[in-house]
Amino acid sequence: MNFLPYAIAVMFAASAFFITPLGYQTNLMVYGLGHYEFTDYIRIGLPLSLLVGSVAIGLISLVWSFHGSFFERKHGGDSRRKR
């Protein structure tokens, strides 16, 4: 099993959390200065997080295979074999 797509998905998830002002430091700065309410972040952040998550999962699965490496799928061999 290829671990790389899972690691990429975790990186996207860690950097794209828009549901609360506590999710990212700039959200917290704007929260106080802009006089936003917590529900504003949920109302806008939830659909945005779902959109970013679904696009990221779709693109990650196109670029990196969750089962085996690209070399194994294309050539049918072990990518670590000796030359």
C-alpha positions, -999 to +999 in steps of 0.1 A: +000+000+000+013+034-009+015+058+021+021+090+000-015+098-009-026+094+027+002+118+038-009+143+012-045+141+023-035+148+059-015+178+048-045+192+029-068+186+058-045+203+082-042+234+061-078+237+049-099+238+080-123+268+077-152+258+100-140+276+131-120+307+137-096+286+158-087+264+128-061+289+115-043+319+130-055+344+103-091+333+109-087+342+145-072+376+138-101+385+114-127+371+139-119+398+164-113+427+141-142+420+118-167+414+145-177+381+131-197+355+150-188+319+154-219+309+133-205+329+104-175+306+102-197+275+103-221+288+077-194+297+052-166+273+063-185+241+063-195+241+026-160+255+017-143+227+037-165+201+021-156+215-014-119+216-007-119+182+008-138+165-021-116+182-047-084+173-029-095+137-025-104+135-062-072+151-074-050+131-049-065+098-062-058+109-098-022+118-092-011+092-066-025+057-064-038+045-030-029+009-039+007+004-051+030+028-069+026+042-104+056+021-115+039-011-103+006-003-121+023+007-154+050-020-156+036-047-134+068-050-115+084-041-082+096-005-081+126-015-059+139-042-081+176-043-090+187-031-124 
